[in-house]
Amino acid sequence: MQFDPLNDALVKIYNAEQAGKFDVELSPASKLLGNVLNIMQSKGYVGDITRVENGRGDAFVVELRGTINRCGTVKPRHSVRRQEYEKWETRYLPARDFGLLIMTTNSGVMHHYDAKDARIGGKLLAYVY
């Protein structure tokens, strides 16, 4: 029984990266997981993402590039105001302007740089660097 599919997917990605794998299958596929993977792909952390159907339902097959040092979910999902990005960057990222905080906002799932530019807040979902 899965309680947090996003956390399970990011742990699978991290473990496959550490083991030197070239791809990883993430199931079950969801819209939230797809949005997070698209953000990671647009910033160059993962390669091609394909959605496949296996015997248990839909899944994502993600090509790994070996560029992820650490990734994980943020628990509990903290609310972030637009003035507090620096505080959360120092808590979850190792250095300034290094890595991403992935968050959900009223405008959809985005990384914290886009949220800063749009001047909106939201809830933290994950981090990757």
The 8 nearest C-alpha neighbors of each residue, nearest first, counted from 0:
[[1, 2, 3, 4, 7, 27, 26, 6],
 [2, 0, 3, 4, 7, 6, 5, 27],
 [1, 3, 4, 0, 7, 6, 5, 8],
 [2, 4, 6, 5, 1, 7, 8, 0],
 [5, 3, 7, 6, 1, 8, 2, 27],
 [6, 4, 8, 7, 3, 32, 9, 72],
 [5, 7, 9, 8, 3, 4, 72, 10],
 [6, 8, 4, 10, 5, 9, 11, 3],
 [9, 7, 11, 5, 6, 10, 25, 4],
 [8, 10, 12, 6, 11, 7, 71, 13],
 [9, 11, 13, 7, 12, 8, 14, 6],
 [12, 10, 8, 14, 9, 13, 15, 7],
 [11, 13, 9, 15, 10, 14, 16, 8],
 [12, 14, 10, 16, 11, 15, 9, 17],
 [13, 15, 17, 11, 16, 12, 10, 18],
 [16, 14, 18, 12, 20, 17, 13, 11],
 [17, 15, 13, 19, 14, 18, 65, 20],
 [16, 18, 14, 15, 19, 13, 20, 65],
 [17, 19, 15, 16, 20, 14, 13, 21],
 [20, 18, 16, 17, 15, 21, 65, 14],
 [21, 19, 15, 18, 22, 16, 63, 23],
 [20, 22, 63, 62, 19, 23, 64, 16],
 [23, 21, 62, 63, 61, 20, 60, 24],
 [22, 24, 61, 60, 25, 15, 12, 62],
 [25, 23, 60, 59, 61, 26, 58, 22],
 [26, 24, 59, 58, 8, 60, 27, 23],
 [27, 25, 58, 28, 59, 24, 57, 8],
 [26, 28, 58, 57, 25, 29, 56, 4],
 [29, 27, 58, 26, 57, 59, 32, 25],
 [30, 28, 32, 31, 33, 27, 26, 58],
 [29, 31, 33, 32, 34, 28, 35, 36],
 [32, 30, 34, 33, 29, 35, 108, 5],
 [33, 31, 35, 29, 34, 30, 36, 5],
 [32, 34, 30, 36, 31, 35, 37, 29],
 [33, 35, 37, 31, 36, 32, 30, 38],
 [36, 34, 32, 38, 37, 33, 31, 39],
 [35, 37, 39, 33, 38, 34, 40, 32],
 [38, 36, 40, 34, 39, 35, 41, 33],
 [39, 37, 41, 35, 40, 36, 34, 42],
 [38, 40, 36, 44, 42, 37, 41, 45],
 [39, 41, 45, 37, 43, 38, 42, 44],
 [40, 42, 38, 43, 39, 37, 44, 45],
 [43, 41, 39, 40, 44, 38, 45, 37],
 [44, 42, 40, 41, 45, 39, 46, 66],
 [43, 45, 39, 66, 40, 42, 67, 64],
 [46, 44, 40, 63, 43, 64, 39, 62],
 [47, 45, 62, 63, 40, 64, 48, 61],
 [46, 48, 62, 61, 49, 45, 40, 60],
 [49, 47, 61, 60, 62, 46, 59, 50],
 [50, 48, 60, 59, 51, 47, 61, 58],
 [49, 51, 59, 58, 60, 48, 57, 52],
 [52, 50, 58, 57, 59, 49, 53, 60],
 [51, 53, 57, 56, 58, 54, 50, 55],
 [52, 54, 56, 55, 57, 51, 58, 26],
 [53, 55, 56, 52, 57, 58, 51, 26],
 [56, 54, 53, 57, 52, 27, 26, 58],
 [57, 55, 53, 52, 54, 58, 27, 26],
 [56, 58, 52, 28, 51, 27, 53, 26],
 [59, 57, 26, 28, 27, 51, 25, 50],
 [60, 58, 50, 25, 49, 24, 28, 51],
 [59, 61, 24, 49, 23, 48, 25, 50],
 [60, 62, 48, 23, 22, 47, 59, 63],
 [63, 61, 22, 46, 47, 21, 45, 48],
 [62, 64, 45, 21, 22, 46, 65, 61],
 [65, 63, 66, 45, 46, 62, 44, 21],
 [64, 66, 63, 67, 16, 19, 44, 45],
 [65, 67, 64, 44, 68, 45, 43, 63],
 [68, 66, 69, 128, 65, 44, 70, 127],
 [67, 69, 128, 66, 70, 127, 13, 65],
 [70, 68, 67, 128, 127, 13, 71, 126],
 [71, 69, 127, 126, 9, 13, 128, 67],
 [72, 70, 125, 9, 126, 6, 10, 127],
 [71, 73, 125, 6, 124, 126, 74, 70],
 [72, 74, 125, 124, 76, 75, 123, 71],
 [75, 73, 76, 72, 77, 124, 123, 125],
 [74, 76, 77, 73, 123, 72, 124, 78],
 [77, 75, 74, 123, 73, 122, 124, 78],
 [76, 78, 122, 123, 75, 79, 74, 73],
 [79, 77, 122, 121, 123, 76, 80, 120],
 [80, 78, 121, 120, 122, 83, 77, 81],
 [79, 81, 120, 82, 83, 78, 121, 119],
 [80, 82, 120, 119, 83, 118, 84, 79],
 [81, 83, 80, 84, 85, 79, 120, 118],
 [84, 82, 80, 86, 85, 81, 79, 87],
 [83, 85, 87, 86, 82, 88, 81, 79],
 [86, 84, 88, 87, 83, 89, 82, 90],
 [87, 85, 89, 84, 83, 88, 90, 82],
 [88, 86, 90, 84, 89, 85, 91, 83],
 [89, 87, 85, 92, 90, 91, 86, 84],
 [90, 88, 87, 86, 92, 91, 85, 93],
 [89, 91, 87, 88, 92, 86, 93, 85],
 [90, 92, 88, 89, 87, 93, 126, 100],
 [93, 91, 88, 89, 94, 90, 98, 97],
 [92, 94, 91, 89, 97, 95, 98, 90],
 [95, 93, 97, 92, 96, 89, 98, 88],
 [94, 96, 97, 93, 88, 89, 92, 98],
 [97, 95, 94, 98, 99, 88, 92, 93],
 [98, 96, 95, 94, 128, 92, 99, 93],
 [97, 99, 128, 127, 92, 96, 100, 126],
 [100, 98, 127, 126, 101, 110, 128, 111],
 [99, 101, 126, 111, 110, 125, 102, 127],
 [102, 100, 110, 125, 124, 126, 109, 99],
 [103, 101, 123, 124, 122, 109, 108, 110],
 [102, 104, 108, 122, 121, 107, 109, 123],
 [105, 103, 121, 107, 106, 108, 120, 102],
 [104, 106, 107, 103, 121, 119, 108, 120],
 [105, 107, 104, 108, 103, 109, 119, 114],
 [108, 106, 104, 105, 103, 109, 102, 34],
 [107, 109, 103, 102, 104, 34, 106, 110],
 [110, 108, 102, 101, 103, 107, 113, 111],
 [111, 109, 101, 100, 112, 113, 102, 99],
 [110, 112, 114, 100, 113, 115, 101, 109],
 [111, 113, 115, 114, 110, 116, 99, 109],
 [114, 112, 116, 115, 111, 110, 117, 109],
 [113, 115, 111, 117, 112, 116, 119, 118],
 [116, 114, 118, 112, 113, 117, 111, 119],
 [115, 117, 113, 118, 114, 112, 119, 111],
 [116, 118, 114, 115, 119, 113, 112, 120],
 [119, 117, 115, 116, 114, 81, 120, 113],
 [120, 118, 114, 81, 117, 115, 121, 80],
 [121, 119, 80, 81, 79, 104, 114, 118],
 [120, 122, 104, 79, 103, 78, 102, 123],
 [121, 123, 78, 103, 102, 77, 79, 76],
 [122, 124, 102, 76, 77, 125, 101, 73],
 [125, 123, 102, 73, 101, 72, 76, 122],
 [126, 124, 72, 101, 73, 71, 100, 123],
 [125, 127, 100, 70, 99, 71, 101, 72],
 [126, 128, 70, 99, 98, 69, 100, 71],
 [127, 98, 69, 68, 67, 99, 70, 97]]
